[in-house]
Amino acid sequence: MKFSIVITTYNRLEFLKRAIASALNQTVPCEVVVVDDASTDDTEAYVRSLGNPVIYHRNATNLNHAGSVNAGVEVSTGDWIKFLDDDDYLAEDCVEKMGQAIAQHPQAVLCSCRSIQVDEHGHELRRTGAVGPGQMFYVPQAAIHYGMLLEQTPIGTPVQVAAQRQAFLKAGGWDITMTTNYDDIDAWVRIAAYGDALFLNDHLAYRTLWSGGFEQRKNFKGRAELNVIIKERIYSHIPAEEAQQSNYPSIDIISQYVYLHWGLVALSQRKLSMASALLFPVCLKLAPWRLLWQIRRTRRHAEQTLVPKLPIA
């Protein structure tokens, strides 16, 4: 099994150096592909100076994030693609552990892990929660979209995820019309139609949260609106009969839950006018509160299954 690490970059050379180093320092050999989205800094000169260990591809014009990912996958030759944005980086055993898990479940097309979120200086801020019981959690294809809909199987951001190359291509790659920060999730939704998913409850990825990141520039209302679009796309992959027979929450209730969630986040950060706009009138309805409680209870249970039990004195 061969992995290609596809790194997308645009005018962030100092971050890129760290990302490339983490790819080259993997405990198993990997193909490393750097896709330069027409940078105007010294990115090209630096990457070319590295020589053979790194494949350099430069877009003739700026293709944005999704277009750069697609270009990187096209020139890669691995069986699996490990995605990596230039401001993120990997633990040295990330690919090795993902490869071991995939070898046990060859029907998988997605493999994700937990991440450590850091600031721009690499200082730890927080860690993502566990997904499912055990150190490795397997989700059959038939259950993935339901799990994504109710956030029981959140695949994660690019630094956390690897995808089978053939499934990526069958799914049509990343949608270049999707906005950054949700183009990845949209891709996972479509790739999940072609096989199973694996989650490693190891922290194998480092995601940088900083003022220049796209996520930090998007307000809560914008995030809620995009989140609803993604939920609608996930819902479209679930057969209508299955949704009815299994008593899935309606898309309306799920949309209300999304606004409730982001409204509470805004409230926790004392953005009162934004919180008010998001919370009313959904906070007056019982169904989104029930869904919020269900999702949070499931997350707590997953995290508690990984807490080591102390021996009784």
C-alpha positions in Angstrom: 0.0 0.0 0.0 1.5 3.3 -1.1 0.6 6.7 0.4 0.9 10.1 -1.3 0.9 13.1 1.0 -0.7 16.0 -1.0 0.2 19.4 0.5 -1.6 22.4 -0.9 -0.1 25.9 -0.4 -0.4 29.5 -1.3 2.1 32.2 0.0 2.7 30.6 3.4 6.3 29.4 3.0 7.2 29.4 6.7 4.2 27.2 7.6 4.9 25.1 4.4 8.4 24.2 5.6 7.0 22.6 8.7 4.3 20.7 6.8 6.9 19.3 4.3 9.2 18.3 7.1 6.4 16.4 8.9 5.7 14.5 5.6 9.3 13.7 4.9 9.9 12.5 8.5 7.1 9.8 8.4 8.2 6.4 9.8 7.2 4.8 6.5 8.1 6.0 3.0 5.6 8.2 1.3 5.3 10.1 -1.9 5.2 13.9 -1.1 3.4 16.2 -3.5 3.4 19.9 -3.0 0.8 21.8 -5.0 1.6 25.5 -5.3 -1.5 27.6 -6.1 0.5 30.2 -8.0 2.3 31.6 -5.0 4.1 34.9 -5.4 6.6 34.4 -2.5 9.7 32.1 -2.5 7.7 28.9 -2.4 8.8 27.5 -5.8 12.5 28.1 -5.2 12.3 26.5 -1.7 10.4 23.4 -2.8 12.6 22.9 -5.9 15.7 23.1 -3.8 14.6 20.0 -1.9 15.1 17.9 -5.0 13.7 14.3 -5.6 12.1 13.6 -2.3 9.3 16.1 -3.1 7.2 16.4 -6.3 6.5 20.0 -7.1 3.4 21.0 -9.1 2.6 24.7 -9.7 -0.9 25.8 -10.9 -0.7 28.1 -13.8 -3.4 30.3 -12.2 -4.9 30.4 -8.8 -7.3 27.4 -8.5 -8.2 27.9 -4.8 -8.2 25.1 -2.3 -10.4 22.5 -3.9 -8.8 22.9 -7.3 -5.3 22.5 -5.8 -6.3 19.3 -4.0 -7.7 17.9 -7.2 -4.5 18.8 -9.1 -2.4 17.2 -6.4 -4.4 13.9 -6.5 -4.1 13.9 -10.3 -0.2 13.9 -10.3 0.1 11.6 -7.3 0.6 7.8 -7.7 -0.3 6.5 -4.3 -3.1 4.0 -3.5 -4.1 6.4 -0.7 -4.0 10.2 -0.4 -3.1 11.8 2.9 -4.3 15.4 2.7 -2.3 18.2 4.3 -2.8 22.0 4.3 0.3 24.1 4.4 -0.4 25.4 7.9 -0.9 22.0 9.5 1.5 19.1 10.1 1.5 15.4 11.0 2.8 13.2 13.8 5.7 11.1 12.5 3.8 7.8 12.8 0.5 9.1 11.3 0.8 7.3 7.9 2.2 4.2 9.5 -0.7 3.8 11.9 -3.3 4.6 9.2 -1.7 2.0 6.9 -1.9 -0.6 9.6 -5.6 0.1 10.2 -6.5 0.1 6.5 -4.6 -3.3 6.1 -7.1 -4.8 8.6 -10.1 -3.3 6.8 -9.4 -3.2 3.0 -12.9 -2.1 2.2 -12.3 1.3 3.8 -12.2 4.4 1.6 -11.8 6.9 4.4 -9.5 6.9 7.4 -9.5 9.6 10.0 -7.8 10.4 13.4 -8.0 12.8 16.2 -6.1 16.1 16.1 -4.2 18.4 18.4 -5.2 22.0 17.7 -2.3 24.4 18.1 -1.7 28.1 17.7 0.6 29.5 15.0 3.6 28.9 17.3 2.8 25.2 17.8 1.5 25.6 21.3 -1.3 23.2 22.1 -4.8 24.8 22.5 -7.1 21.7 22.7 -7.6 18.2 21.4 -10.5 16.8 19.4 -12.8 14.3 21.1 -12.9 10.5 20.6 -15.0 9.0 17.9 -16.7 5.7 18.9 -15.3 3.0 21.3 -11.9 1.6 21.3 -8.6 2.8 19.7 -9.9 1.9 16.2 -13.6 2.5 15.3 -15.0 0.9 12.1 -18.1 2.2 10.4 -19.7 0.2 7.5 -20.6 2.1 4.5 -24.4 1.8 5.1 -24.0 3.6 8.4 -21.6 6.4 7.5 -24.0 9.1 6.3 -26.4 8.6 9.2 -23.4 9.0 11.5 -22.2 12.1 9.7 -25.7 13.6 9.8 -25.9 13.2 13.6 -22.2 13.9 14.2 -21.5 10.5 15.5 -18.9 10.0 12.8 -17.4 13.4 12.1 -14.7 12.6 9.5 -12.6 15.7 10.3 -10.5 18.3 8.6 -7.9 17.5 5.8 -5.0 17.0 8.2 -7.0 14.3 10.0 -8.1 12.4 6.9 -6.8 10.0 4.2 -8.9 8.7 1.3 -8.5 5.9 -1.1 -7.4 7.5 -4.4 -9.8 5.5 -6.6 -12.8 6.4 -4.4 -11.7 10.0 -4.5 -11.7 10.0 -8.3 -15.0 8.1 -8.6 -16.6 10.7 -6.3 -15.4 13.4 -8.7 -12.8 15.0 -6.4 -13.5 18.2 -4.5 -16.2 20.5 -5.6 -14.5 23.7 -6.8 -17.8 25.6 -6.4 -17.8 24.9 -2.6 -16.5 27.5 -0.2 -13.2 26.8 1.6 -13.8 25.1 5.0 -16.7 23.0 3.8 -15.2 21.7 0.5 -13.5 19.0 2.5 -16.7 17.8 4.3 -18.6 17.8 1.0 -15.9 15.5 -0.4 -16.0 13.1 2.5 -19.8 12.8 2.0 -19.4 11.8 -1.6 -16.4 9.5 -1.1 -18.3 7.7 1.7 -20.6 6.3 -1.0 -17.9 3.9 -2.1 -16.8 2.1 1.0 -16.3 2.0 4.8 -14.7 4.4 7.2 -12.1 4.0 10.0 -11.4 6.3 12.9 -8.2 6.1 14.9 -8.5 7.5 18.4 -4.9 8.5 18.3 -3.7 12.1 18.0 -1.8 11.9 14.8 -2.4 15.3 13.3 -1.7 18.9 14.3 -4.2 21.6 13.1 -3.2 25.2 13.3 -5.8 27.7 14.5 -4.6 31.3 13.8 -6.0 34.7 12.8 -5.1 34.2 9.1 -7.1 30.9 8.9 -10.3 30.9 6.9 -12.3 29.5 9.8 -11.4 32.4 12.0 -12.7 34.9 9.5 -16.1 33.4 9.0 -18.8 34.6 11.4 -21.2 32.3 13.2 -24.1 33.0 10.9 -22.0 32.1 7.9 -20.8 28.9 9.5 -24.4 27.9 10.4 -25.6 28.5 6.9 -22.8 26.5 5.3 -23.3 23.8 7.9 -27.0 23.5 6.9 -26.0 23.1 3.3 -23.7 20.2 4.2 -26.4 18.6 6.3 -28.7 18.8 3.3 -26.1 17.1 1.1 -25.6 14.3 3.6 -29.4 13.9 3.8 -29.6 13.5 0.1 -27.4 10.3 0.3 -29.9 8.6 2.7 -32.7 6.8 0.9 -36.1 8.4 1.7 -37.6 5.0 2.7 -34.7 4.3 5.1 -35.1 7.8 6.7 -38.8 7.3 7.3 -38.5 3.7 8.5 -35.7 4.6 11.0 -37.4 7.7 12.2 -34.5 10.0 11.3 -34.9 13.6 12.3 -36.3 15.7 9.5 -34.0 18.1 7.7 -35.9 21.0 9.2 -35.2 19.7 12.8 -31.5 19.2 11.8 -31.3 22.7 10.5 -32.9 24.1 13.7 -30.3 22.1 15.7 -27.4 23.7 13.6 -28.7 27.2 14.4 -29.2 26.3 18.1 -25.6 25.0 18.3 -24.0 28.0 16.7 -26.2 30.3 18.7 -25.0 28.7 21.9 -21.4 29.0 20.7 -21.9 32.7 20.0 -23.5 33.1 23.4 -20.6 31.4 25.1 -18.3 34.0 23.5 -20.6 36.9 24.6 -21.5 37.8 21.0 -25.0 38.7 22.2 -26.5 40.2 19.0 -25.3 37.3 16.9 -26.5 34.8 19.5 -29.9 36.4 19.5 -30.2 36.3 15.7 -29.3 32.6 15.6 -31.2 31.3 18.7 -34.6 32.8 18.0 -37.0 31.3 17.4 -35.3 27.8 17.3 -34.5 28.0 21.1 -38.3 27.9 21.8 -38.7 24.5 20.0 -38.3 21.2 21.8 -37.0 19.1 18.9 -33.7 20.8 18.3 -32.9 20.8 22.1 -33.6 17.0 22.1 -31.2 16.5 19.1 -28.6 18.7 20.8 -28.8 16.6 24.0 -28.6 13.3 22.0 -25.5 14.4 20.0 -23.7 15.6 23.1 -24.6 12.5 25.1 -23.2 10.3 22.3 -19.9 12.3 22.3 -19.5 12.1 26.0 -20.0 8.3 25.9 -17.4 7.9 23.2 -14.8 9.9 25.2 -15.6 8.1 28.4 -15.0 4.7 26.8 -11.4 5.7 26.2 -10.7 7.0 29.8 -8.5 4.3 31.5 -10.1 2.8 34.5 -8.0 3.3 37.7 -7.5 0.2 39.8 -9.5 0.0 43.1 -7.2 0.4 46.1 
